[in-house]
Amino acid sequence: MNINQKEIGQRIAEIRKSSHLTLEEFSNKLNIGFSHLCKVEKGTRCVSLDLLIDISIKFSVSTDYILMGKKNNTDEIIAVIHSINNQLEIVENKVKQLDYKS
C-alpha cells in the first residue's frame, strides 16, 4: 500500500472548502499553524496521526476517507449535515451582529 500525501492534502482541502472555511479559520479550529496547514494541503508535509484524528472528529469524516478516499453514504450525509451546521453558525453570527446594532 502506498500513501499519497498529495491526495491526502487534496482531501483535507476539500473538507475545509466544504465546511466553508478559509485556510486561516480551518487552521485555527485545528490549533495548527497556517503554514503547516498549507504544506499539508499541498502534500509537501505529512499529516500527523494527531491531526488526522482531530480532522476526523471535528469535521465528522472518516479517517478512511482522509487517507484512502473511501467514502460511504454515512460520510456523505454527515458532510451535508456539517455543512448545514456551519451555514447556520454564520447566519447566527450575522443575527447577533444585527442585535448588537439595535
Backbone as numpy.savetxt, mean C-alpha at the origin, in Angstrom:
# Nx Ny Nz CAx CAy CAz Cx Cy Cz
12.84 -21.55 -7.37 11.99 -20.38 -7.37 12.89 -19.13 -7.37
12.52 -18.17 -8.19 13.30 -16.96 -8.33 12.43 -15.76 -7.93
12.87 -15.02 -6.93 12.15 -13.83 -6.48 12.58 -12.65 -7.34
11.61 -11.96 -7.94 11.90 -10.81 -8.80 11.56 -9.53 -8.04
12.59 -8.83 -7.58 12.40 -7.62 -6.78 11.66 -6.52 -7.54
11.88 -6.43 -8.84 11.19 -5.39 -9.63 9.69 -5.65 -9.65
9.31 -6.91 -9.81 7.88 -7.24 -9.81 7.26 -7.02 -8.44
7.99 -7.35 -7.39 7.50 -7.09 -6.03 7.31 -5.59 -5.84
8.29 -4.82 -6.28 8.19 -3.36 -6.18 7.01 -2.81 -6.95
6.76 -3.37 -8.13 5.60 -2.93 -8.93 4.29 -3.24 -8.22
4.22 -4.42 -7.59 2.99 -4.77 -6.86 2.80 -3.86 -5.65
3.89 -3.54 -4.97 3.79 -2.62 -3.83 3.33 -1.24 -4.31
3.85 -0.79 -5.43 3.41 0.49 -6.01 1.92 0.43 -6.36
1.46 -0.70 -6.89 0.04 -0.87 -7.22 -0.82 -0.79 -5.96
-0.34 -1.40 -4.87 -1.07 -1.35 -3.60 -1.18 0.10 -3.14
-0.07 0.83 -3.23 -0.07 2.24 -2.82 -1.04 3.05 -3.67
-0.97 2.88 -4.98 -1.82 3.65 -5.89 -3.29 3.30 -5.72
-3.59 2.03 -5.50 -5.00 1.64 -5.32 -5.54 2.15 -3.99
-4.64 2.50 -3.09 -5.04 3.10 -1.81 -5.08 4.62 -1.90
-4.81 5.15 -3.09 -4.83 6.60 -3.35 -3.89 7.36 -2.42
-2.68 6.80 -2.26 -1.69 7.42 -1.40 -0.47 7.83 -2.22
0.11 8.94 -1.84 1.37 9.36 -2.46 2.50 8.52 -1.86
3.67 8.61 -2.46 4.83 7.92 -1.89 5.07 8.37 -0.45
4.95 9.65 -0.22 5.19 10.19 1.12 4.16 9.68 2.13
2.88 9.70 1.75 1.83 9.22 2.65 2.00 7.73 2.95
2.31 6.96 1.91 2.48 5.51 2.07 3.67 5.21 2.97
4.78 5.91 2.75 5.97 5.67 3.57 5.70 6.07 5.02
4.93 7.14 5.24 4.59 7.54 6.60 3.73 6.48 7.30
2.76 5.92 6.57 1.91 4.87 7.16 2.72 3.63 7.51
3.80 3.39 6.78 4.63 2.21 7.01 5.83 2.51 7.92
5.97 3.77 8.33 7.07 4.20 9.19 8.43 3.86 8.58
8.56 4.14 7.28 9.84 3.97 6.60 10.17 5.26 5.87
11.40 5.40 5.50 11.83 6.60 4.78 11.31 6.62 3.35
11.09 7.83 2.87 10.62 8.05 1.50 11.57 7.41 0.48
12.87 7.64 0.64 13.83 7.11 -0.33 13.89 5.59 -0.28
13.72 5.02 0.91 13.69 3.56 1.04 12.52 2.99 0.25
11.35 3.60 0.40 10.17 3.15 -0.34 10.39 3.27 -1.84
10.96 4.37 -2.28 11.24 4.56 -3.71 12.11 3.43 -4.25
13.13 3.06 -3.51 14.03 2.00 -3.93 13.32 0.64 -3.94
12.45 0.40 -2.96 11.69 -0.86 -2.93 10.77 -0.93 -4.13
10.05 0.17 -4.41 9.13 0.19 -5.55 9.87 0.02 -6.88
11.07 0.54 -7.00 11.86 0.40 -8.23 12.50 -0.98 -8.33
12.54 -1.70 -7.21 13.15 -3.03 -7.22 14.64 -3.01 -7.01
15.18 -1.87 -6.61 16.63 -1.79 -6.38 16.99 -2.12 -4.93
15.99 -2.22 -4.07 16.20 -2.63 -2.68 15.20 -3.72 -2.36
15.66 -4.75 -1.68 14.79 -5.87 -1.30 13.81 -5.42 -0.21
12.61 -5.96 -0.30 11.63 -5.70 0.74 11.96 -6.61 1.92
12.01 -6.04 3.11 12.31 -6.85 4.30 11.07 -7.64 4.71
11.28 -8.67 5.49 10.18 -9.47 5.99 9.24 -8.60 6.83
9.81 -7.74 7.67 8.99 -6.85 8.50 8.12 -5.93 7.65
8.70 -5.36 6.60 7.94 -4.46 5.73 6.88 -5.24 4.96
7.22 -6.41 4.49 6.27 -7.26 3.78 5.04 -7.53 4.65
5.26 -7.91 5.89 4.15 -8.21 6.80 3.37 -6.94 7.12
4.07 -5.83 7.32 3.40 -4.56 7.63 2.47 -4.14 6.49
2.94 -4.23 5.26 2.10 -3.88 4.10 0.90 -4.82 4.04
1.15 -6.10 4.23 0.09 -7.10 4.18 -1.01 -6.80 5.19
-0.63 -6.48 6.42 -1.61 -6.21 7.47 -2.31 -4.87 7.26
-1.54 -3.81 7.04 -2.12 -2.47 6.95 -2.95 -2.25 5.70
-2.67 -3.00 4.63 -3.38 -2.77 3.38 -4.17 -4.00 2.92
-4.32 -4.95 3.83 -5.19 -6.12 3.63 -4.92 -6.85 2.32
-3.66 -7.14 2.07 -3.28 -7.94 0.91 -2.45 -9.12 1.40
-2.50 -10.20 0.67 -1.74 -11.37 1.10 -0.27 -11.21 0.74
0.56 -11.84 1.54 1.99 -11.85 1.22 2.23 -12.63 -0.07
1.38 -13.60 -0.36 1.49 -14.32 -1.64 1.34 -13.37 -2.82
0.42 -12.43 -2.69 0.24 -11.48 -3.78 1.48 -10.60 -3.92
1.97 -10.07 -2.80 3.13 -9.17 -2.86 4.34 -9.89 -3.44
4.60 -11.11 -2.98 5.80 -11.83 -3.41 5.66 -12.49 -4.77
4.51 -13.10 -5.03 4.37 -13.93 -6.23 3.31 -13.45 -7.21
2.52 -12.46 -6.82 1.48 -11.96 -7.71 0.23 -12.82 -7.72
0.14 -13.75 -6.77 -1.02 -14.64 -6.70 -2.18 -13.94 -6.01
-3.27 -13.79 -6.75 -4.47 -13.16 -6.21 -5.56 -14.21 -6.07
-6.43 -13.95 -5.14 -7.66 -14.74 -5.08 -8.81 -13.75 -4.94
-10.02 -14.22 -5.04 -11.18 -13.33 -5.00 -11.24 -12.55 -3.70
-10.85 -13.17 -2.61 -10.88 -12.49 -1.32 -9.96 -11.27 -1.34
-8.78 -11.42 -1.92 -7.85 -10.29 -2.01 -8.47 -9.13 -2.79
-9.14 -9.44 -3.88 -9.75 -8.39 -4.70 -10.86 -7.67 -3.94
-11.68 -8.43 -3.24 -12.78 -7.84 -2.45 -12.21 -6.97 -1.34
-11.20 -7.47 -0.66 -10.58 -6.71 0.42 -9.95 -5.43 -0.13
-9.33 -5.50 -1.30 -8.72 -4.32 -1.91 -9.78 -3.26 -2.23
-10.93 -3.68 -2.72 -12.02 -2.74 -3.02 -12.52 -2.11 -1.73
-12.72 -2.92 -0.70 -13.19 -2.40 0.60 -12.17 -1.41 1.16
-10.89 -1.75 1.05 -9.84 -0.87 1.55 -9.84 0.46 0.79
-10.01 0.39 -0.52 -10.05 1.60 -1.34 -11.24 2.48 -0.95
-12.39 1.86 -0.75 -13.58 2.61 -0.34 -13.35 3.25 1.02
-12.74 2.52 1.94 -12.45 3.05 3.27 -11.54 4.27 3.19
-10.52 4.20 2.35 -9.62 5.34 2.17 -10.35 6.55 1.61
-11.24 6.31 0.65 -12.02 7.40 0.07 -12.94 8.03 1.12
-13.52 7.20 1.98 -14.37 7.71 3.06 -13.58 8.55 4.05
-12.35 8.14 4.33 -11.49 8.93 5.22 -11.20 10.30 4.62
-11.00 10.36 3.32 -10.75 11.64 2.64 -11.97 12.54 2.76
-13.15 11.97 2.52 -14.40 12.74 2.62 -14.59 13.20 4.06
-14.34 12.33 5.02 -14.49 12.69 6.44 -13.58 13.86 6.80
-12.34 13.84 6.33 -11.41 14.93 6.61 -11.88 16.24 5.99
-12.45 16.17 4.78 -12.97 17.38 4.13 -14.15 17.94 4.90
-15.03 17.07 5.40 -16.18 17.51 6.18 -15.70 18.15 7.47
-14.70 17.57 8.11 -14.15 18.15 9.34 -13.59 19.54 9.08
-12.92 19.71 7.94 -12.37 21.02 7.59 -13.48 22.03 7.39
-14.59 21.61 6.81 -15.73 22.50 6.62 -16.34 22.88 7.96
-16.42 21.92 8.87 -16.97 22.19 10.21 -16.13 23.22 10.95
-14.81 23.15 10.80 -13.92 24.10 11.48 -14.09 25.51 10.91
-14.42 25.60 9.63 -14.59 26.90 9.01 -15.91 27.55 9.39
-16.88 26.74 9.80 -18.21 27.27 10.14 -18.24 27.96 11.47
